[in-house]
Amino acid sequence: MGLLIIAIVTLLFLLARRLWGRFTGNPLPQVTARPGSGLLTRLGKSRTRPVNPPPKPGAVMSRLSRYDCDVLVVGAGPSGLMTAALLVRQGVRVCVVDAGAGPATESRAFAVQARTIELFRSIGLAGDLLERGVVTTGIRFHIRGKQAGGLDFDRAKAATTPYQFILMAPQSEVEEVLLKDLARHGVTVRRGTRLTELNQTEDAVTAVVGERTITAQYVVGADGARSTVRQRLGLTFDGDKYGQRYLLADCKVEWPLDHAHFRVFMNRDRIGLFLPLKGAETSRVMVTDFGDPGADFDLAILQDELRRAMNLPVTLSAPIWTSRYQVHLRGVDDYRRGRGFLVGDAAHIHSPAGGQGMNTGLHDAANLAWKLAAAINDDVDLLDTYSAERHPAGIRLLKFTDRLYRVAAGLHGWQAWLRDTAGPFLIGRMSAAPIPHRKSFHRLSQLSLGYRPSEINVNELLYSLKGPLAGHRVPDARINDREQVFDLLQGYQLHVIALSRKHLTGNEITEHMTALNELGVTSHLVARVEARPDGRVHRADSAQVFEHYGLTEPESQALYVIRPDGHVAWRCDELDFEACRRFLTTVHRPAAQQTQAA
């Protein structure tokens, strides 16, 4: 009871403070952020670190002559290829090696979530990716052969993203999009090249790959669950395997249902999955495996097990890929060791429940690449924040997929009977209510993922708790009939957005644009104007951009610094350009300083 009273008093205090700020013009309290300090951390202001010193003259030439490349990426799966694609956009020299003889031809991972499509859009690849996948707008659940209900993402009310669906795009297609992009940037994957040795010094890593020795400033291990990089870095991979095994196939499926929806089938201790890939031509099916793990299996065995799980007449043919596999739940306790970093399956593996794995690895890459580039190009050290941000995200991922797996596939005996008996009623009630559709979509799509306040996630000044806070994902929003916010945030780079719901005069536009240009990063002024359209301003004809970014009053203004990975780095509910400039020195060294140092 005492804790409840404290919580109520705290919330009433914050509400009163917010109302006071609205009527008096004073901001919300500014609190120094401390990791793990609780609710106030979400409203916190992190103290600015001292400005990083510029590199010594001649450092750039020394770097070019000393290292074979700036970053060695080991592994050419989606996570490794994305890391390389983002690094080259930051002017970083990359070497990519892979032990395999060629790119993946199997589908492997399959679900591309909305947050990931947003990442591809920011580097101009969303169109190519969307052409290669099948859009599915929900998940259907079947128990003992009868549809019990499902999730309908059309009801998710996710106005902050253009991608209110799951894209069924096989891993092989995702890799091909990234490989073509790297080829356009002059990067070729060295195939059939296995890393055998890895050593670090204070300022370099040396790797033996095949018959060649490569020296680089940093190494990124994207080499999967059996990661050699992880082993050479001495990082543990704690966890265990689940008891169940699975059979899967990409093949033609003939059955009485359609080929457009993601479907989950539960029947006692069996689970079956149907995933649309290419309509009636090719689909993926998965089913619990009760056979001898050492014995061969064919499509007929999989078909028989699938019929038992689905309780439907199913005929499989024309297999493209079949596999038997065991599901593991494992993760590292640190994503960094010295100059070595891990992304994707090298850092975390889990069940395929929820279609999270490939997406999480791609966002590991997005979080890491700009920080590596800052260390290499700007001599700004943000590298400790990679593990500090992504390790908790990885833990949440493992817990989330484990919960999904245990409810759907990890039940036996009376527990499975209870699920099958009560499931139709519970799922039916869930399907009838609007909130589960919205909550489920935001969780599965990874739109709700955010990072805690820190030295790179700062709430400078808050008049409103609406809109994204520091560390939160940046929402899309309509600016006018031609532009969305995501149209501005292109190129995987830092952006500054100045927002003014207040109508600006010509002199104010000139003043604000001068201040923005002096910040040294790509900047945008989104505002309402007093007179005719001004080419320097993205004229906000729609109120949606202000509503999504927390400008609740007619005279509201705000400044946002947007990280390359699409999260808010800094927010100020005033146009305080000097405070913005001070913050930027913690994450970026302006070009003028770099030129002077060189």
N, C-alpha and C positions, 0 to 999 in steps of 0.2 A: 504493500500500500504506500509505503514511504517513497519508493522509487517512482510509483505512478504519479504521486503528488509533485515530485521534483520535475518529472517530464512535462506535466501539464503547466507548471509554473514557467518552465523554460520556454515552452512553445508560446505561452501568453506574452512573455517578455519579448520574444522575437517578433510576434505580431504587432505588439504595441510600438516596438522600435521602428518597424517598417511603416506603420501609419504615421508616426512622428516624422520620419524622413520624407514621406509624401507631402505632408502639410507644411513642413519647415524648410525643406530643401537640403536637410542634412543627410549624409549617407548612412548606410547600415554600419555597425561597428566593424572595425578592421582588427582581425585577430591573427596573430602570428601562427602559421600552420605548423603543427607538429605531427609527424606520422603516428597514427593510432590515437589521436587525442579526442576522437569522438565526433559528436554532431557538429560542434563549432568548426571542426576542420573543414567541413563543406563550405563554410562561409569565410574561410581564412585568407589571410594575405601572407605570402611567404616573403621573407626579407631578401632583398636583392644582393646577390653575390658580387664581390669585386670584379671589375672588368678584367677579362683575360688579356694578358699581354700579347701583342702581335708577334708573329714569328720573326726570328732574326733575318737580316738581309742574306740572300743566297739560299734560304731554306728550301725554296721551291725547286731550284736547280739541283740541290743536293738530293732531294727526294726523287727526282726523275732519274738520276744517275745511280742511286743506291739500291732502289727496289725494282724488282721485275714488274710488280704491279702494286697498287695501293692496298687492294683487298683480294685475298684468295678465297673464292667460294667453292666449297667442296660439296658436290651434290647438285644435280640438275633436275630435281623435281620442282614442283610449283614454288616452294619456299625459296629454294636457291636461285631459281630463275628470276623470281620477283625481286629478291635482294639485289641481284646484278642489274636488272632493268631500272631500278630506282637509283642505284648508285651512279650509273652512267649518266643519268639525267642531272646529277649533281657535279658532273665533271670529274668523277673518281675513276681511276684506271682499275679495271677488274679482270681477273683470270677466273674462269669457271672450269672445273674438272669434274668428271664423273666416271665411276668405275664401270658403268654399263657400256655395252657396245653401241647402243642407240637410244633414242627417246622411247618412252613408254608407248606401247600400242594397246595395252589393256585399259579399261575404263577406270579401275581402282576407285578413288574417291569420285563422287558424282554430284553433290549438292553445292551450288554456289549461292551464298546468301546475299541479301541486299547490301549489307555493309561492304562486302567484297566487290560487288559490281560498282559501288561508289568509288572504291579505290581504283578499279580499272578505268572508270570514267575520268578520274583526275589525271591519268596519264594518256588519255585518248584511245583506250583500247576496249571500252565497253561495247561499242557497236560490233566489233569483230567477235567478241565473246558472246553477245546475245544471239548472233547469227548461228552459233554452233550449239545452242542449247534448246531445251524444251521448257517453256514456262508452265509451272504448276502452282495453282493458287490455294492449295490446302492439302490436308492430310486426312484420309478416310481410315477409320478404325473398324475392323471386322472381328467379331467374336463367335467362334464355332460356325463360321461360314456366313453369318448374317451381319450386315452393316449396322453398327451401333451408334454411329455419329461421326463427328470429325471436326477439324479446324478449318475455317473458311477465312482466308486472308483478305478477301474482299471486304470483310467486316472489321478489319483491324484498325481502320481509321489512322493509318500511318501517313499523315500528310507531309511529314518531314523527309520522305524519301520518294524518288520516282519509281522505285523498284519494289512494289508491294507483292512480292511473290518469291518462290524459290526457283532458281534456274537449274534445271537438270543438265549439266554439262560435264561429260566425263573428264577425268584428270588429264587424259591424253590430249584432249582438245584445249584445255587450259594451258598445258605446256606448249602446244604448238603456237598459240597466240603469243606467248612470251618469247619463244625461240625466234619467231619472225621479227618481233620487235627488237630483240638483241642483235639480230643480223643487220637490221637497218642502222643500228648504232655501231656496227663494226666489231661486235663481240661474237666469238665462236666458241662453243663448248668443246673442250678436249675430251673425247670419248675414250673408253677403254683405259683410263688412267686412274689407277688406284693410289690413294695416299697411304704410305707405309711408315713415314716418320714425321714427327712434328716437334719442333723445339722453339722456345721463346727466349728472347733477351729483353732488356729493358725497353728497346725501341724497335724491335722487329720480330717477325716469326719466320722460321725457315722450315719448309716442307719438302719432303722427298715424294714426288708424284711420278709413278712410273720410273723412268730412267733419268728424270730431270729433277733438279733442285730449284725451288722457287722461293725467293725472298720477298716478303710483303710486310706492310705495316700491321695488318690485321688478318685474321682468318675467321671465316664464318662456316660453321659446321651445319650443313643442310643435308647430311648424308643418311637420314632415316633412323629407324629404330635401332639398328646395329651400328650406330655412328662410330667410325674410327676416330673422328675428331674428338668426340666426347670422351672416348677412352684415353686418348693421348693427353687430353687436358686434365684427366684424373677426376672427372665429375661422376658421381654415382647416379644410377638410374633406378630408383626405388619403386617397388610395386610388385604386382603378381599377375598371374593370368586367371581369367574366369574359367569355371568348370566346363562351360558349353563350347562346342565347336560348331562351325557353320560351313555349309556348301553354298556356292554362288555360281551364277552363270549369266553372261550376257548372251541372249538368244531371242528367238522368235517365240512369243507366247500367244497361244490360242485359248480363249476362255470366254465366259459370258459377260464379262465386264469390259469397260472401256480401257484405253491405253493412254489416258491423259492425266491420271491422278496418282499421287503417291499413296500407297495403301499398306497398312499394317494389319496382319492377321494373327490372332491369338487363339490357340486351341489347346487347353491343358498345358503340358510342358513344352509344347512346340510353338515356335513363332515363324512366320513367313513374311517376307517383304516383297513388294512389287514397286519398281521405280521406272517411270517412263523415260526412255532415252531417245528413241527415234520412232515414236508412234507404234503402229502395229509391226513395223519392220524389226526393231530390236528393243528389248527391254531388259532390265536387270531383275533377277529374282534371287532371293536368299532364303535359306531355311535351316533350322536346327539340324545338326548332324549327330545321329546316334550310332553310326557305323564304326568300324575299326579304323582308327586314325591312320594306321599304316597301310591300309588297303587302297587300291585304286577305286575310283568311282567314275560313272559315266552319267550322261544326261538322264537316262532311264531311272537311275537311283534317285537323283535329285527330283525328278518329276514325281516319283512315288511319295517321297517325303513331303513335297510341296502340296500334293493333294490332301495328305493327312492334316497338314497345318491349316490349309485354306478351307477344307471341307467343300471344295468346288471341283468340277471337272476341268483340269488344266492339261494342256498338251504343249510340250517344249520341243523345239527343233532348231536347226541351223545355229549351233553354238559358235560364238566368236571367241569366248574366253570362259573357262571354268576354273574354279579354285576351291580348295579346302583350307580353312584357316582357323586359328585360335585367337580369341580376343584378349588383349592385355590392358592393364591399367597401370601406367608407370609415368614417373616424372622426375626431373632433376631438381635439386634444391637451389641451384644457382644457374642462370643463363649465361654467366660470364666467368672466365678464368683468365686473368691477365689480358692478353691481346686476342684471346679466342672467345667466340660467341656461338651460341646454338640457336637455331630456328627450326620450327616445324617438328616433325616426328623425332628428330634428334633430342628434343627437349621434353616431349610429351606424347604419349600414345594412349588410346582409349577405345571404347566401343564406338561403332559408327552411328549410335543413336543420336538423332538430332542433326546429323550431317554437319558437324562442327570442325572436324579435324583439319582438312585442307584450308578452310577459311581462317582458322586460328594461325596456322603456319604463315599464311600470306600476310596477316596483320602483325605477326612477329617481325617479318621482313620490313613492313612499312614503318614500324616503330624504330627499328634499328638503323635503317639505311641513312636517314637524315642526320642521325647522331654521329655515325661514322664519318659522314661527309663534313660535318661541323668540326670534328677533331682533325681531319686531314687538311681541309681547305682553310679553315678559319682559326685553327688552334684553340677551339672552344671545347672543353671537356664536359660532355653530357653523358658519357658512356655508362656511368654507374646507374643512371636512371633507366636504362634498358631493362635490366633484370628487376629493378625496383618496381617497374610498371608491369612488365609482362609475366613475371613469376606469379604474382597474385592472380592475374588473369588466367594463367594456366591452371592454377589450383581450382579456381571457380569452374573452369571447363571440365576438369576431371571429376569434380563433385557432381556437376550437372549431368554429364553423360552417364555417370555411374547410377544416379537416381533413375534416369529414364530407362537404363538397361535393366535394372533390378525389378522395376515395376512391370515392364513389358516382357522381358525374356528370362529374368532370373528367378522366377517363381516355380515351385514344384509342389506336387501333392495337394494338400488341402488349401495351401495359399493360392495355387493356380486355379483350383476349383472355385474359391471365393472370388478371385478376380473375374473369372468367366461368368459367375453367377450375378455378381453385383455390377460388373462392368457396363453392361448395356444400359442400366438405369442411370449410373453416374455419368457415363459419357454422353448419354442423351440429354441429361440436364445441363451438362457443361456446354453442349453444342447449341442449346437454346438461348443461353445467356451471352451478352455481347463482350463482357470483360475477358473471358478466357481466350477469345480469338485475338484480341488486341495484345494481351500480355504474352501469349505464346509466340506471336509473330515477332514482337520486339526482342524476346529472349533468343529465339532461334536465329533471327536475322543478325544478331549481335549489334543492333542499333543502340541497345541500352548500355553497352560497355563503356566505362569511363575510368579515368585515373584520378587518384587523390591529389589534392593541392600539394605542391612542392616548389622547388626553385624554378621549375619550368612550367608550372601550372599555377598561375597567380590571379586571384580576384583582387584587383587594385582598389576598386571602389564600387559598391553595390547600392543602388536605390531600390532594386527589384530582384526578387528571387526567380522571376520568370526568365525564360531564355536559358541557353546553355551556360553553365558555370565553367570555371577553369578545369581542364581535364576531361570535360564532356565532349561527346561527338558534336560536330557542327551540323545543324539541320539544313536541309534545302528549304527554299521558300521562293515564292513568286515575287519578282521585283516589278515587272511590267509585262506587257503582252509579248515581249521578245526575249526576256532574260529571266533566269533563275539564279539563285546564289551559286549553285554548283557550276554554272557557266563561267563564273569569275575565278573559281578555285582550281585552276588548271596548272599542270606542270610539276606537281610534287615539289613545292617550294613554300617558303614562308609567305604569308599574305597578311596585310593589314586592311581591315574593313572599317571605315568610318560611317556610322549610321546617324541620320538626322531625321526624326519625324517632324521636327520644326522646319518650316519653310525657310530656305536659305536665300539671301540676296546675292547678287553678283559679286560684291566685295567679299562676302563671307565665303563663297565658293573659292575665290582666288586665294584667300588667306588659308583655308583648309587644305587646298591642293598643294600650296607651297610647303606647308608643314608636312604633309604626307610624302612628298617627293624627297624631302630631306631625311626621311627615315632610312633610306637605302634598301628597301625591300619593295616587292610588288604591292601596290596599294590601290584601293578602290574607295570612292565616295558614293554612297548610296543614300539618296536624300530626296526630299520634296523641295521644290524650288518656287520662288515667288513669281518669276516671269516665264518666258518661253524656255523650251528645252535647251540645256547647256551641254555641249559635247563632252565636257570634263566630268559630268555627273551621270551616274546610272539613276535615272529618274524613277522614284518609287511611286508608281501609280496604284500599286496594290498595298493594302495594309498588312498582308500576310508576312512580309519580310520583317516588319516591326513586331508583330505578334510573336513570331517564332524566335526573335532575338531579344525579347524582354523590354521593348520600348513601349511602355503601357500608357504614357501620358502624351498629350498633343505636342509638348515642347521637349520630349525626351531625346537624348543623344547618347551615343555609346561608341567606344572603340574596342575592336577585337583584334588580337593577333592570333592567326590561325596557323597551326603547325602543318608541316607537309603531309602528315598522316591523317589529317582531317579532324583533329581535336583542338579545342580552344587552349591556347597557351597563356593568354592574358586577356582580362576583361576590365574595362573601366566604364562606368555609366556616366561619363562626361567625355568631352573631346579634349583630353589632357595629353597633348602630343609630346610634351617633355617627359612625362612619366612613361609613356610608351617607348620613347627613345632610350630611356634608362633601362627598361626591361629588355629591350632588344639586344643590348650589349651582353646579356647573359646567354643568348642563344645564337648570336650572329655578329660577325665583325663586318662593318660596312666596307664597301668596295674602296672607298677613299683611304681607309686605314690600310687595306691590303696593298694598294698601289704605293702608298708611302713607305710601307715596310719593305716592299720589293726593291 
